[in-house]
Amino acid sequence: MTNKICVVTGGSRGIGRAICERLLERRYEVVFIAKNDENAYIFLNESGNENLHYYKCDVSDPAAIVECCSAIREKFGTVSVLVNNAGIQTHVPFLEMSAECWIETMNINLNSAFYFCKEFAPDMVKQKWGRIVNIASMSA
């Protein structure tokens, strides 16, 4: 494998940030996706690593995902590793959960992984190499 491009959704803090840091240690070019500019810029500034890149994307929006993935491919080429880490916890008891809350949770925690895979998997198949890691919490 010559292309070492990795995309990590939800990569600005927590588990996602730790994954990004580990991949940087292994000399990957790491593109992390986040919705919050403040957390993303804190990570970028603290890292100081020129191989760390940030793309802002609302992963609950399929059209935004397609646009983001296109921009990443245009700048970096074929992605070799995708880590679907973005997720939210609503902490709302099921009987009190609104339909809107359910839809948002499913869009971020489940559907975003589908759309990112649909965008990057064809290139991985074409290059005959790639890895996709889908992360879920125990409460999922």
C-alpha positions as CSV (number, residue, x, y, z in Angstrom):
1,M,0.0,0.0,0.0
2,T,1.5,3.3,-1.0
3,N,-1.5,5.6,-0.1
4,K,-1.7,6.1,3.6
5,I,-4.7,8.4,3.8
6,C,-7.1,7.8,6.8
7,V,-10.4,9.5,7.5
8,V,-11.8,9.6,11.0
9,T,-15.3,10.8,11.7
10,G,-15.8,12.4,15.0
11,G,-12.1,12.9,15.3
12,S,-11.7,16.2,17.2
13,R,-11.9,14.8,20.7
14,G,-12.3,11.7,22.9
15,I,-11.8,8.3,21.2
16,G,-11.7,9.9,17.7
17,R,-8.9,12.2,18.7
18,A,-6.9,9.3,20.3
19,I,-7.4,7.3,17.0
20,C,-6.1,10.2,15.0
21,E,-3.1,10.6,17.2
22,R,-2.2,6.9,17.0
23,L,-2.5,7.0,13.2
24,L,-0.3,10.0,13.0
25,E,2.4,8.1,15.0
26,R,2.2,5.5,12.3
27,R,2.8,8.1,9.6
28,Y,-0.7,8.2,8.1
29,E,-2.0,11.4,6.5
30,V,-5.0,11.8,8.8
31,V,-8.2,13.7,7.8
32,F,-10.6,14.1,10.7
33,I,-14.2,15.1,10.4
34,A,-16.0,17.2,13.0
35,K,-18.9,19.5,13.3
36,N,-17.4,21.8,16.0
37,D,-14.8,24.2,14.8
38,E,-13.6,25.1,18.3
39,N,-12.7,21.5,19.3
40,A,-11.2,20.9,15.8
41,Y,-8.9,23.9,16.0
42,I,-7.8,23.1,19.5
43,F,-6.8,19.7,18.3
44,L,-5.0,21.1,15.2
45,N,-3.1,23.6,17.3
46,E,-2.1,21.2,20.0
47,S,-1.0,18.6,17.5
48,G,1.1,20.8,15.3
49,N,1.4,17.9,12.9
50,E,1.4,18.8,9.2
51,N,-0.2,15.4,8.4
52,L,-3.4,16.3,10.4
53,H,-6.2,17.9,8.4
54,Y,-9.7,18.9,9.4
55,Y,-12.9,19.0,7.4
56,K,-16.1,20.4,8.9
57,C,-19.2,18.2,8.1
58,D,-22.6,17.7,9.5
59,V,-22.6,13.9,9.4
60,S,-26.3,13.7,9.9
61,D,-26.7,15.2,6.3
62,P,-26.1,12.8,3.5
63,A,-25.5,15.6,0.9
64,A,-22.9,17.2,3.2
65,I,-21.2,13.8,3.5
66,V,-21.0,13.4,-0.3
67,E,-19.6,16.9,-0.6
68,C,-17.1,16.4,2.1
69,C,-15.9,13.1,0.7
70,S,-15.5,14.6,-2.8
71,A,-13.4,17.4,-1.4
72,I,-11.2,14.9,0.5
73,R,-10.7,12.8,-2.6
74,E,-9.9,15.8,-4.7
75,K,-7.2,17.0,-2.3
76,F,-5.7,13.7,-1.0
77,G,-6.7,11.0,-3.6
78,T,-7.9,7.5,-2.6
79,V,-8.6,7.0,1.1
80,S,-7.2,3.7,2.4
81,V,-8.6,3.7,5.9
82,L,-12.0,4.9,7.1
83,V,-12.9,5.0,10.8
84,N,-16.6,5.7,11.4
85,N,-16.4,7.1,15.0
86,A,-18.9,9.9,15.0
87,G,-21.7,9.4,17.5
88,I,-24.0,11.1,20.0
89,Q,-25.7,10.0,23.2
90,T,-29.0,11.5,23.8
91,H,-29.5,10.4,27.5
92,V,-33.2,10.5,26.9
93,P,-35.4,7.7,28.2
94,F,-37.0,5.8,25.3
95,L,-40.6,6.7,26.4
96,E,-39.6,10.4,26.5
97,M,-37.7,10.4,23.2
98,S,-39.1,12.5,20.4
99,A,-39.2,11.3,16.8
100,E,-36.8,14.2,15.9
101,C,-34.3,13.0,18.6
102,W,-34.5,9.4,17.3
103,I,-33.9,10.5,13.7
104,E,-31.0,12.7,14.6
105,T,-29.4,9.9,16.6
106,M,-29.9,7.3,13.8
107,N,-28.5,9.8,11.2
108,I,-25.4,10.4,13.2
109,N,-24.7,7.1,14.8
110,L,-25.8,4.7,12.0
111,N,-26.6,6.3,8.7
112,S,-23.5,8.4,8.5
113,A,-21.4,5.2,8.6
114,F,-23.4,3.9,5.7
115,Y,-22.9,7.1,3.6
116,F,-19.1,7.3,4.3
117,C,-18.7,3.7,3.4
118,K,-20.6,4.2,0.2
119,E,-18.3,7.1,-0.7
120,F,-14.9,5.5,0.1
121,A,-15.4,1.7,-0.3
122,P,-15.5,1.7,-4.1
123,D,-12.0,3.2,-4.3
124,M,-10.7,0.7,-1.7
125,V,-12.1,-2.1,-3.9
126,K,-10.5,-0.6,-7.0
127,Q,-7.1,-0.4,-5.3
128,K,-7.6,-3.9,-3.8
129,W,-6.8,-2.6,-0.3
130,G,-8.6,-0.7,2.4
131,R,-9.9,-0.9,5.9
132,I,-13.2,0.3,7.4
133,V,-13.6,0.4,11.1
134,N,-17.1,1.1,12.5
135,I,-17.2,2.1,16.2
136,A,-20.2,1.9,18.5
137,S,-20.7,2.4,22.2
138,M,-22.0,-0.2,24.6
139,S,-25.3,1.7,24.7
140,A,-25.7,1.4,21.0
